[in-house]
Amino acid sequence: MSRHGRTASAGGSAPISWWGYLGRLWRYLHDPGVASWKKTLIFAGLLYVIIPVDLLPSVLIPGVGWLDDLLVLWVGLPALLRELAAYEPSTRGAGGGGRVERDDGDQPA
């Protein structure tokens, strides 16, 4: 753990702080090279957790309504962090748009 918060390693590269993830998320959402369905999925998960409509309402058993929100966070947050850790924004242009793709021959040994 660094002094900046929780860190994760992205394929053996330097650890990423929470602030680093927020910066990557910002670039990821503004990157025209990232598929629209991926951006939509991020917004849908965030809205589902924020909006008070639940698949499992707390009418009969109090607290059950939180379970579906926790499930979305439990599945969605690690998937988002893995996607952001693997994301490599292009350094071309002022906007930094585009995803850098590798050929199979460029993989490290």
C-alpha positions in Angstrom: 0.0 0.0 0.0 1.4 3.4 -0.9 0.9 6.6 0.9 -1.6 7.7 -1.8 -4.0 4.9 -1.1 -4.7 1.4 -2.4 -2.5 0.2 -5.2 -2.7 -2.5 -7.8 -0.2 -3.8 -10.2 -0.9 -3.7 -13.9 0.8 -6.7 -15.5 4.1 -6.2 -13.6 4.2 -2.4 -14.2 4.3 0.2 -11.4 1.4 0.2 -8.9 -1.6 2.5 -9.6 -3.0 4.6 -6.8 -6.7 5.5 -6.5 -5.9 8.9 -7.9 -4.2 7.2 -10.8 -7.4 5.1 -11.4 -9.5 8.2 -11.4 -7.3 9.8 -14.0 -7.3 6.7 -16.1 -11.1 6.5 -15.8 -11.4 10.1 -17.0 -9.2 9.4 -20.0 -10.9 6.1 -20.7 -14.4 7.7 -20.8 -13.2 10.4 -23.1 -11.2 8.1 -25.4 -12.8 7.6 -28.8 -11.0 4.3 -29.2 -12.8 2.7 -26.3 -16.0 0.9 -27.3 -19.2 2.7 -26.5 -20.8 -0.3 -24.8 -17.9 -0.4 -22.3 -18.6 3.2 -21.4 -22.3 2.6 -21.2 -21.8 -0.4 -18.9 -19.8 1.8 -16.5 -22.5 4.4 -16.4 -25.2 1.8 -16.0 -23.5 0.1 -13.0 -23.0 3.5 -11.4 -26.6 4.5 -11.9 -27.9 1.2 -10.7 -26.0 1.6 -7.4 -27.1 5.2 -7.0 -30.8 5.0 -8.0 -33.0 3.7 -5.2 -34.8 1.1 -7.4 -33.8 -2.5 -6.6 -34.3 -5.9 -8.1 -34.6 -7.2 -4.5 -36.8 -4.7 -2.7 -36.5 -4.4 1.1 -40.3 -4.6 1.6 -40.5 -8.0 3.2 -37.0 -8.3 4.7 -35.2 -5.1 5.6 -31.7 -4.8 4.2 -32.2 -7.3 1.3 -32.4 -4.3 -1.1 -28.7 -3.7 -0.5 -27.7 -7.2 -1.7 -28.1 -6.4 -5.4 -26.2 -3.2 -5.0 -23.4 -5.0 -3.2 -23.4 -7.7 -6.0 -23.0 -5.0 -8.7 -20.1 -3.5 -6.7 -18.5 -6.8 -5.9 -18.5 -7.9 -9.6 -18.3 -4.5 -11.3 -15.5 -2.7 -9.3 -12.8 -5.4 -9.7 -13.7 -5.8 -13.4 -13.4 -2.0 -13.9 -10.1 -1.8 -12.0 -8.7 -4.6 -14.2 -9.9 -2.8 -17.3 -8.3 0.5 -16.2 -5.1 -1.2 -15.2 -4.8 -2.8 -18.7 -5.8 0.5 -20.4 -3.0 2.2 -22.3 -4.1 5.6 -23.7 -2.4 6.9 -26.8 0.2 9.6 -26.3 -0.6 11.0 -29.8 -2.3 14.4 -30.0 -3.4 16.8 -27.3 -6.5 14.7 -26.3 -4.5 11.5 -25.9 -7.3 9.6 -27.7 -7.1 6.1 -29.0 -6.0 2.7 -27.6 -2.6 1.3 -28.2 -2.9 -2.2 -29.6 0.0 -4.7 -29.6 0.8 -7.4 -32.1 1.4 -10.9 -30.7 5.0 -10.6 -31.8 5.4 -7.6 -29.4 4.5 -9.5 -26.2 7.2 -9.6 -23.6 8.9 -12.9 -23.0 
